[in-house]
């Protein structure tokens, strides 16, 4: 009955289930049991660990991570939580690799080599995708960052990790910025970033394509740092129940707070927008 509140009147549901309305209201106001609270806490930590390791870890490794952090649990307990939440490791039995996904075509050299300093706007961009839990399922956020100011200049939120997600974020960035040939656009080696349409889009703009070394997240450290802040400061705190709420919250965080208000250590304590404005005045 609790799951259908707002969809049907309480009196109708109580009558159909053969319970009193007053009894149902009393049950709703009763605090969760310690067992329920513990499971909710572990479900949250399972999702956080799953995101942290980019959907690679299954129940055995997540169990080890939580035990190491001081949260005792069994593999069966974690497996049951993952099954309830619909969480499965990408490299587990439930994930099937196609012959196409195993190929490593369109791999580019790492042109940045962790040199994240840029002499001006639109010299070096970086892009990535992260997982965000909304309601009862995963959504995916693709972003494009200008390394000069650490400003997020393009982003897209979708329900799949297809190449169209990163293309939408890239198109937003190109619409907002005037670029010149020679712009370095960095990413990891994900299959989305190796799609021919994405590669052709960058080459059509005269961009130089750069990719992290295999399995090396530090080669894209600024974006990893942004995602960490986003999740701690927004996603985990809000625990969005609907995609509309999540989309609105992410818009506010990126466009209003992070880009225009949040002080960044790489910008001498200024926000990305303020740093770019100061640089424009000095030019």
C-alpha positions as MATLAB code, in Angstrom:
seq = 'XXXXXXXXXXXXXXXXXXXXXXXXXXXXXXXXXXXXXXXXXXXXXXXXXXXXXXXXXXXXXXXXXXXXXXXXXXXXXXXXXXXXXXXXXXXXXXXXXXXXXXXXXXXXXXXXXXXXXXXXXXXXXXXXXXXXXXXXXXXXXXXXXXXXXXXXXXXXXXXXXXXXXXXXXXXXXXXXXXXXXXXXXXXXXXXXXXXXXXXXXXXXXXXXXXXXXXXXXXXXXXXXXXXXXXXXXXXXXXXXXXXXXXXXXXXXXXXXXXXXXXXXXXXXXXXXXXXXXXXXXXX';
ca = [
       0.000    0.000    0.000;
       2.825    2.370    0.845;
       4.202    2.138   -2.711;
       0.861    3.311   -4.137;
       0.323    6.355   -1.936;
      -0.624    9.277   -4.156;
      -1.968    6.945   -6.816;
      -5.004    5.618   -4.919;
      -6.978    6.909   -1.904;
      -5.956    5.430    1.439;
      -9.542    4.463    2.219;
      -9.851    2.502   -1.028;
      -6.591    0.631   -0.479;
      -7.396   -0.085    3.182;
     -10.780   -1.486    2.202;
      -9.305   -3.643   -0.560;
      -6.608   -5.030    1.741;
      -8.966   -5.568    4.676;
      -7.195   -3.213    7.110;
      -8.337   -0.124    8.937;
      -7.248    3.296    7.708;
      -6.229    4.352   11.217;
      -4.108    1.236   11.572;
      -2.421    1.904    8.256;
      -1.673    5.501    9.284;
      -0.205    4.274   12.571;
       1.995    1.814   10.686;
       3.211    4.572    8.340;
       4.264    6.766   11.257;
       6.149    3.938   12.963;
       9.957    4.366   12.700;
      11.849    1.863   10.626;
      13.280   -1.108   12.467;
      17.025   -1.303   13.043;
      17.153   -4.108   10.496;
      15.438   -1.949    7.854;
      17.706    0.997    8.631;
      20.805   -1.202    8.351;
      19.702   -2.557    4.992;
      19.009    0.950    3.686;
      22.482    2.065    4.818;
      24.160   -0.904    3.159;
      22.136   -0.412   -0.025;
      23.448    3.155   -0.210;
      27.037    2.017    0.331;
      26.684   -0.741   -2.263;
      25.551    1.819   -4.847;
      28.381    4.188   -3.947;
      30.994    1.423   -4.217;
      29.495    0.216   -7.487;
      29.758    3.745   -8.905;
      33.254    4.292   -7.525;
      34.558    1.248   -9.367;
      32.573    2.116  -12.512;
      30.210   -0.876  -12.469;
      33.085   -3.372  -12.631;
      32.782   -4.821   -9.116;
      30.260   -7.553   -8.324;
      29.140   -8.863   -4.927;
      32.454  -10.561   -3.943;
      34.606   -7.461   -4.444;
      32.025   -5.015   -3.061;
      31.785   -7.218    0.055;
      35.551   -7.036    0.498;
      35.554   -3.256    0.021;
      32.832   -2.721    2.630;
      34.479   -5.065    5.137;
      37.770   -3.225    4.649;
      36.001    0.074    5.382;
      34.601   -1.288    8.622;
      31.135   -2.341    7.476;
      30.881   -6.070    8.218;
      28.740   -8.021    5.778;
      28.558  -11.320    3.955;
      28.730  -11.872    0.230;
      25.213  -13.349    0.222;
      23.839  -10.256    1.987;
      25.430   -7.911   -0.561;
      24.349  -10.133   -3.455;
      20.734   -9.967   -2.267;
      20.878   -6.157   -2.081;
      22.359   -5.962   -5.570;
      19.658   -8.256   -6.923;
      16.920   -6.090   -5.365;
      18.475   -2.936   -6.828;
      19.067   -4.470  -10.263;
      22.830   -3.951   -9.994;
      25.137   -6.272  -11.938;
      28.839   -6.046  -12.661;
      29.638   -5.166  -16.266;
      32.208   -7.931  -16.475;
      30.038  -10.527  -14.774;
      28.061  -13.374  -16.309;
      25.136  -11.089  -17.054;
      27.201   -8.863  -19.342;
      27.844  -10.117  -22.850;
      30.608   -8.628  -24.927;
      30.017   -8.428  -28.650;
      32.828   -9.014  -31.089;
      32.606   -5.322  -31.958;
      33.037   -4.148  -28.356;
      36.178   -6.241  -27.919;
      38.002   -4.523  -30.757;
      40.175   -1.519  -29.973;
      39.817    0.468  -33.168;
      40.114    4.272  -33.186;
      42.425    4.350  -30.160;
      44.439    7.582  -29.983;
      47.674    8.437  -28.182;
      47.675   10.272  -24.871;
      48.562   13.839  -25.886;
      48.045   15.356  -22.430;
      50.252   13.089  -20.331;
      48.618   14.575  -17.240;
      49.541   18.125  -18.227;
      46.186   19.667  -17.344;
      47.355   23.269  -17.626;
      46.086   25.236  -20.629;
      47.328   28.628  -21.830;
      43.816   29.804  -22.702;
      40.218   28.708  -23.298;
      39.508   26.081  -25.938;
      43.055   24.711  -25.995;
      42.392   21.513  -24.038;
      39.047   19.860  -23.335;
      38.358   16.623  -21.521;
      35.253   14.428  -21.456;
      33.936   11.472  -19.491;
      30.809    9.586  -18.373;
      29.651    8.770  -14.843;
      26.874    6.682  -13.311;
      24.074    8.294  -11.269;
      21.462    6.337   -9.316;
      17.981    7.842   -9.702;
      14.912    6.182   -8.227;
      15.400    2.508   -8.955;
      17.807    2.565  -11.864;
      21.041    3.969  -13.273;
      21.266    7.066  -15.444;
      24.402    8.345  -17.112;
      25.934   11.813  -17.217;
      28.415   12.825  -19.914;
      30.343   16.071  -19.495;
      32.905   18.166  -21.350;
      35.312   20.351  -19.375;
      37.573   23.165  -20.560;
      40.832   22.561  -18.687;
      41.787   26.251  -18.787;
      39.170   27.174  -16.184;
      37.765   23.717  -15.269;
      34.403   24.990  -16.567;
      31.809   22.420  -17.650;
      30.908   23.578  -21.153;
      28.785   20.643  -22.281;
      26.750   17.940  -20.580;
      24.061   15.396  -21.294;
      21.985   13.110  -19.047;
      20.503    9.912  -20.493;
      19.322    6.407  -19.712;
      21.996    4.628  -21.753;
      25.729    4.866  -22.407;
      25.422    4.930  -26.163;
      27.614    7.237  -28.246;
      24.676    9.634  -28.679;
      25.088   10.627  -25.017;
      28.624   11.934  -25.422;
      27.765   13.422  -28.808;
      25.030   15.527  -27.184;
      27.479   16.820  -24.567;
      30.071   17.555  -27.254;
      27.552   19.370  -29.453;
      26.563   21.589  -26.522;
      30.222   22.463  -26.007;
      30.741   23.352  -29.672;
      27.615   25.533  -29.679;
      28.855   27.464  -26.659;
      32.488   27.930  -27.651;
      34.327   29.211  -30.671;
      37.087   26.725  -31.388;
      40.095   26.674  -33.653;
      41.874   23.704  -35.271;
      44.371   22.160  -32.898;
      42.050   21.908  -29.892;
      42.934   18.783  -27.878;
      39.903   16.749  -26.779;
      40.800   14.084  -24.220;
      38.805   11.072  -22.999;
      39.255    7.485  -21.920;
      39.208    4.568  -24.358;
      35.530    3.748  -23.872;
      33.736    2.325  -26.885;
      31.567    5.463  -27.048;
      34.645    7.657  -27.517;
      35.919    5.347  -30.253;
      32.725    5.439  -32.288;
      33.330    6.526  -35.860;
      30.687    9.264  -35.746;
      32.264   10.826  -32.642;
      35.749   10.615  -34.159;
      34.524   12.159  -37.419;
      32.832   15.001  -35.506;
      36.093   15.923  -33.800;
      38.175   15.610  -36.926;
      35.663   17.750  -38.794;
      36.393   20.515  -36.292;
      40.135   20.075  -36.660;
      40.515   18.669  -33.146;
      43.432   16.579  -31.940;
      42.135   13.457  -30.224;
      43.766   12.275  -27.001;
      42.971    9.189  -24.908;
      44.020    7.955  -21.479;
      46.171    4.899  -21.149;
      44.270    1.668  -20.609;
      42.691    1.479  -17.157;
      44.408    4.661  -15.882;
      41.844    7.011  -14.325;
      44.553    9.478  -13.232;
      45.074   10.414  -16.875;
      41.729   12.227  -16.594;
      42.067   13.422  -13.004;
      40.269   16.806  -13.352;
      37.086   15.139  -14.565;
      37.323   12.431  -11.906;
      37.638   15.201   -9.325;
      34.572   16.997  -10.689;
      32.464   13.837  -10.558;
      33.568   13.224   -6.979;
      32.426   16.716   -5.954;
      29.163   16.392   -7.868;
      28.239   13.163   -6.119;
      29.250   14.229   -2.623;
      27.780   17.726   -2.837;
      24.609   16.889   -4.787;
      23.735   13.312   -5.761;
      24.299   11.528   -2.434;
      22.789   14.403   -0.474;
      19.604   14.644   -2.546;
      19.060   10.952   -3.372;
      16.760   11.850   -6.270;
      13.621    9.761   -6.770;
      12.755   10.965  -10.289;
      14.741   11.845  -13.392;
      13.038   15.250  -13.661;
      14.270   16.149  -10.181;
      17.750   14.847  -10.992;
      17.945   16.744  -14.282;
      16.861   19.976  -12.603;
      19.313   19.478   -9.753;
      22.231   18.695  -12.055;
      21.435   21.750  -14.184;
      21.470   23.962  -11.092;
      24.687   22.423   -9.789;
      26.620   22.693  -13.062;
      25.303   25.889  -14.603;
      24.673   27.974  -11.502;
      26.746   26.660   -8.587;
      29.836   24.923   -9.991;
      30.497   27.114  -13.045;
      29.550   30.471  -11.533;
      29.922   30.261   -7.763;
      32.124   27.400   -6.594;
      35.687   28.521   -5.970;
      38.302   26.281   -7.582;
      41.855   25.833   -6.308;
      43.163   25.565   -9.888;
      41.725   29.053  -10.588;
      43.399   30.911   -7.718;
      40.229   30.484   -5.691;
      37.887   31.851   -8.359;
      34.928   30.165   -9.999;
      35.423   28.933  -13.595;
      33.321   31.772  -15.033;
      35.061   34.436  -12.952;
      38.464   33.033  -13.941;
      37.580   33.191  -17.638;
      36.215   36.730  -17.293;
      39.385   37.899  -15.577;
      41.513   36.310  -18.293;
      39.424   37.962  -21.016;
      39.912   41.394  -19.429;
      43.650   40.868  -19.162;
      43.992   39.771  -22.804;
];
